[in-house]
Structure formats: C-alpha cells, structure tokens
Amino acid sequence: MSFLARKKKPSSIYEDDKNQKNPFEGKKVVLIEDENDTENADGIKGHLEVVGDSEYKPGFYEKRIKRAIDVVLSFGGLVILSPVFAVIALAIKIEDPGPVLFTQKRVGQNKRYFKLHKFRSMKMCTPHDVPTHQLENPEQYITRVGKFLRAHSLDELPQIWDIFIGNMSVIGPRPGLWNQDLLTAERDKYGANDVKPGLTGWAQINGRDELEIEEKAKLDGEYVSRMGLWMDIKCFLGSVHVFGKDECVVEGGTGEMKKQGVEK
C-alpha cells in the first residue's frame, strides 16, 4: 500500500451539508501536480494526498493566554466599533443593494472548515469561490466602497466575531480558501495549518498580497515557531502601521513583489 493516501475532496463545500467536514482535517498533506485534475484556486492542476497525521500539541500560551486575549480584544472591538460597523453597512447598501456581509468557507485550525465573515466589497455578480488574483480584470467587480474598505482592510472587521466565537485568533496565518491546495500544502511544510488562522499575521506585515504563496507560507511557519506574547504584540503593532496604507494591496495578483523585482 502506498504511503500516500489520496482522499476525494468535495466539488463544493456548500453541497449537501453546511457543516461538511474537510477530508484532510487533522492530516498532513502534500500537493501532487496532475494535468488530469481540475485547476484549483491557486492556478495549479493537482490534488492533495495524505502523508500522515498532525502531531501538533498547543502550549499553555496558545491554549490559555492567547485565547483569553482574543476574547477580551474581540468583545471590546465588537462594542467599540459597532458605530463603524453601522456606517460601513449603510454605505454598502446604498452603493450596491444586497447582503452587507460576505461569508465564505475557509480552512481553519487543523484544516477544519469554518465560515469566515467579511463586509461585502465586491458586486453581487462576482464568482464566489475564486481568489481576487484569479479573476480576469478584478477591478470590474469591486465597488467604490469596497475599494476603500479593502485598501485599509476594513472589510475584515466582521472577523472580530469569528475571533470571539473561537474560529480565529487576532494574530495568526490568514485563513486560506478551501480549494487553495498549494497554499495548504506549503503551510503544512512549516506547521502553519496547526494553529488558528488570524485577522492579521507575520506574513501580512511583511508583504501582504504581494507575497508569493511559498514565501507567505514560510513566514506563517516562522510565526508558529516564534509564537508568544512578544511576537503577537509585534504583529499587532506592525499591522496598525501597514494597514493604514494601501500600497500593499494588489488587486489581480499575488506575488507582485517578484513581478516588480522588489526585495522584501
């Protein structure tokens, strides 16, 4: 029997069961490129195969202190930012009638699926399970309000609720799409799928959308290896500086640093 075990992934995580389980939950995986497979959200034809079980054991800081910080900060954020939530919701409704919130299944801790919340920044006709960088001419789908929200990461604010209920953390690797197989496999090399995804993280303050997937996964792994109170404070303060600017937001492509010849 082969060491690699292939598992069938559902064609859509919205089919049949709203709480559909990821077949790779709790497993270590590698990406096998195969021209006979359909192209995934990272633009790669291939599939994931299981190579073992995750043996990650969270420490005291991650289980107790980090979670306590998440609860306090998220509860405070929900209360203090409620007027901002109301203004953003009204602006979205006025420009493009439809739902204020956008929900999407993402890969969480140990590859468990969860439903992520965002303020809707794109038009109702936008394909649902396609990363912005995979869309042809993505600017055509982004609303004017959405462009401002995305430039300053305000569209991510509803994820404060995801933090409060325990699906996310304030600091951690950004949650990937369920069909971003390359990102999932690359993160497994560094143990970055073993921790809760975050609202912001080490990769976000070191390049954000400009990073190649391999570099992003490496930075996520660096965060996991250095996780602690000081590292989380460093990421939090760095995010305040970075997200106040819009120069790191790249619509239509990830890996823009490499394309422009920029060293980070």
N, C-alpha and C positions, 0 to 999 in steps of 0.2 A: 504493500500500500504506500502511495506517495506521501512524503512528508507534508506536501502542500495539499490543503483541502479546500476545494472550491465550494462556495455556498451561493445559492441563487439569490440575487438581490431583487426585490420587487421593482417592477417597472415604474411604479409611482408610490410614494409613501402616503398618498392620500387615498389609495384604493382600499375598499372593504373595511378596514379597521383604522379608526382615527388614532388609536394608540399602538399602531403597528410596530413591532419590535425590530430593531436592526439585527439582521442575522450575524453581524460581526461584533455585537456588543460583548465586551469583556475579552475579546480576542486580539492577538497580534496579527497584522496582515502585511502583505507585500502586494505591489501592483505588477500584474503580468500584462504586458502590452500584447495585443492581439488584434490584427486587422479585421478579423471576423466579428469583433464586438462593436457595439454602437459607441459613438463618441460621447464621453462623459462631459461634465460641466467644466473640466479643466482643458478640454480640447484634445484629450488623449483617448485613443481606442484601446481598451483593455478592461481588465476586471481585477478585483481584489481576491486574494486567496489567503486562507488562514495558515499561519505557521506556528501557532502556539497560543497559550493563554497569557493574559496580562497578570503580572505578579506584583503590581504596584501596591504599596501599602502607605496610605497618607499618614503623615506625622501629626503630632499634637497641635502644632501651629495651624496646619491646614484644616484639621477637623474641628478644633475648638476656637482658637483665637481669630483666625481668618473668617470663619463663619459668623462669629459674634460681630466683627467689624462690618461684614456685609449686611447683616440685619439692621444694625444701628444706622449705617450710612444710607441704605436703601429706604428705610422708613422715613428718615429725615428728609431725604430727597423727594419722596412722594408728597410729603406735606408741604415743604418749602416751595417746590417747583410746580405745584398744582395750578397757580395762575398762568405760568408759562405754558403748561400743557393746554390750558383752555384757549389761549391766544393762538397757538400753533394749530390746534384742531379747527378753530374758526377760519383761519387763513387757508387751510387745506380745503375745507368745504366750499369756501367762496370761489376759489380758482377752479377746482375740478370736483364737482359733486360725486360722492361715493364714500366708501368707508374711510374713516380717519386713520385707522390702524391697518398695517400690513402684517400678516402673520405668515410664517414660513417654517417648515420643519428643518432643523439643523442638527448637527452632530454634537452631542454634549459629552459629559464625563464618561469615560469608558466606552465611548461611541454610542451611548444611549441617545435615541432621538428625543427631541423636545421641540415645542413650538415657541419660536422666537417672535417678539413683537417689535415693530418699528412704526414710526409715523410714516404714512404713505408719501413717498417723494416722487413717484412715477405715475403716469397715466393708467387708467383702468385697462387699457388695451395691451399693456406690457406683458410679454411672456413671463410666467410665474417662477419657474424653476431654472432660470438662466442667469448666471452672474452678469453684472453690468458689462464686464470686459468681453463677454461672448456675444453681446448684442451688436447687430450691424447698425452703425450710427446711433449710439445710445442716447445722444443729446435730444433726439426727437421724442423720446419717451419721458424725459424728466421735466416736471412742471417748474415754473419760475420759483414758486415757494420751495419746492423740493430741491432745487439747485442751491438755494441758500442754506436749507437745513443740512444737506449733505456736506457742503463746504465747511460747516462748523460742527458736524457730527451731531446736530440736534435731532436728527431723525432717529438716533439711537436711544433717546431718553426713555421711551417706554420699556426698555430692557431693565430699568430700575425695578420694575415689577418682577421681571424674571429673576433678578437677584434676590429680591425679598422672599420669593417662594422657593428658592433653593436650586433653581436650574442653572444659574450662572453665579459668577463672583464679580466683584468690582474689577479686580485685576486677574488676567489670565489670557490664554490664547483666544483670539477671536473665533467664534464657532463657524465651522465650515458648512457649506451646503451638503445635503445628504448624498449628492452624486458627484462631489469633488473627490474622486478616488485618488488622484495624485497627491492632493493635499493631505488626505487621511493617511496614505502610505508613508509619505515623507515625515509627517509628525510622529508616526509610530517608531521611526528610527531613533527619536530623541525622547520618547515617553510623553510627548505633549498632548496625546489623547487621553491620558490617565487622570488629568486634573479637570476641574470645572472650567469651562470657557469664560472669558471675561468681557466686560464692557470695553475695556482697553487693556493694553498689554505692552510688553517689551518690544515686540515687532512693530506695533503701531507708532511708538515714539522714535523708531529707527528707520522709518521709511513708509509706513502705512501702505497705500495702494501701489506704490512704486516698486515694491519688492517682488523679485521672482519667487515662485512658490517654494523652491528649495531653500532659499535664504530666509524666507519667512518662517518655515518650519524649524530651521536651525536656531533662529532667535527665540522661537517659542520653547524649544528644548533648553536653551540657555536659561530662560526664565524658570523653568521647572527645576533645574539643577541648583539655582540660586534662590529659590523661593524662601521668603522670610519677611518679617515686618519691614526691614530697611529696603529690601528690593521692591516691595509693594508701594512704599512711600515714594521711592524714586520713580516708579512707573506712573503713579498718580500725579505727582508734580510735573513730570515731563509731559503728560497728556494735556495738562492745563495750558502749557506753552504751545505745544504742537497744534492742538485743535482750535486754537484761536486764529490760526491762519488757514488759507485754503490751498496753498501751493503743493500740499502732499496728496490732494485728491485728484486721481487720474481717471477721468471718465473714458471708458472704451478700452482700457488696457491695464494689466498688471505687469510688473517688470519694466516700468517706464524708465527706471534708473539705468538699466542695462542698455536700453534703446538710445538714451541720450548720452551714454558714456559717462555717467555720473558715478563717482565712487562714494560709498557711504560707509 
